[in-house]
């Protein structure tokens, strides 16, 4: 690829190469038979991981990088444990602890401080 490319285009090329090389690895590594045993939930999980966690996450990440700098965008990755706990609470029936709530508030405070320019 000659010259500078938009980050999203560059990432699409990287993901395409990864997908192609993974296909060769599965084809010649004997792991394809594992996919034959997958049923509904397993297939949905793989589709979700591939589309949402890999595909959409990279699109949102590079969209954020086109709007704000990497330092500001990077601190938003700390929202992941907060979102995980908040989704696990109603979906999986996980319990929230006082320590988890305080930790989540600390993360929110620090992300806010970094994006306000306070180091």
ZIWONOR-V435718 format. One record per run of one state. SS is the DSSP state (A for helix, B for strand, O for the rest). FROM is the first residue (numbers start at 1). TO is the last residue. Records with the same first field share a line. If there is no record, write none. Layout:
SS->FROM-TO ; FROM-TO
//
This chain:
O->1-6 ; 30-31 ; 37-39 ; 68-69 ; 93-97 ; 116-119
A->7-29 ; 32-36 ; 40-67 ; 70-92 ; 98-115
//
